[in-house]
Amino acid sequence: MAELHFPEMKYLLVDASQNPSMTSDAGVYSAPTLVVYFEGKEYIRESKYISVEQLKEKIERYYNLMFG
């Protein structure tokens, strides 16, 4: 979804078991968790059961403000 709909965004996958200090610094204590930042500020945080369509709509709002 990121590559197709949000080409200006960078995507990073962090394996919590391999990077426990990074995930705890970000306040991530359950998996899966998706955190979306724009210009270094957290705008969206979703954990466990995530609706892809609702997530896309949330990201679109901020993405269009930043890159639209």
C-alpha positions in Angstrom: 0.0 0.0 0.0 2.8 2.5 0.9 4.5 2.1 -2.5 1.3 2.2 -4.5 -0.7 4.9 -2.8 2.0 6.9 -0.9 5.1 7.0 -3.0 6.7 9.9 -1.1 6.6 8.0 2.2 9.5 5.9 3.4 8.6 2.5 4.9 10.6 0.8 7.6 10.0 -2.6 9.2 11.5 -3.2 12.6 11.7 -6.7 14.1 10.9 -6.1 17.7 12.6 -9.3 18.9 15.8 -8.1 17.2 15.5 -4.4 18.2 13.9 -4.3 21.7 15.5 -1.0 22.7 14.2 0.7 19.5 10.7 -0.5 20.0 10.6 0.3 23.7 11.9 3.8 22.9 9.0 4.2 20.5 6.5 2.9 23.1 5.7 -0.2 21.1 5.0 -3.2 23.4 2.7 -5.3 21.2 3.0 -6.8 17.8 2.0 -6.0 15.2 2.0 -2.2 15.7 2.1 0.3 12.9 3.3 3.9 13.7 3.1 6.6 11.0 5.3 9.7 11.3 5.3 12.8 9.2 8.2 15.2 9.6 9.3 13.3 12.8 6.0 13.6 14.5 3.7 10.6 15.3 0.3 11.0 13.7 -1.1 7.4 13.6 -0.6 4.4 15.8 -2.5 1.1 15.3 -1.9 -2.2 17.0 -3.2 -5.7 16.7 -6.2 -5.8 14.4 -5.9 -3.2 11.7 -8.4 -2.4 9.0 -6.4 -1.8 5.8 -9.0 0.4 4.3 -9.4 2.5 7.4 -5.6 2.8 7.8 -5.4 3.9 4.1 -8.0 6.6 4.8 -6.2 7.9 7.9 -2.8 8.1 6.1 -4.4 9.8 3.1 -5.6 12.7 5.2 -2.1 13.5 6.5 -0.3 12.5 3.3 -2.4 14.9 1.2 -1.7 17.7 3.6 2.1 17.0 3.5 2.6 16.1 -0.2 -0.7 17.1 -1.9 
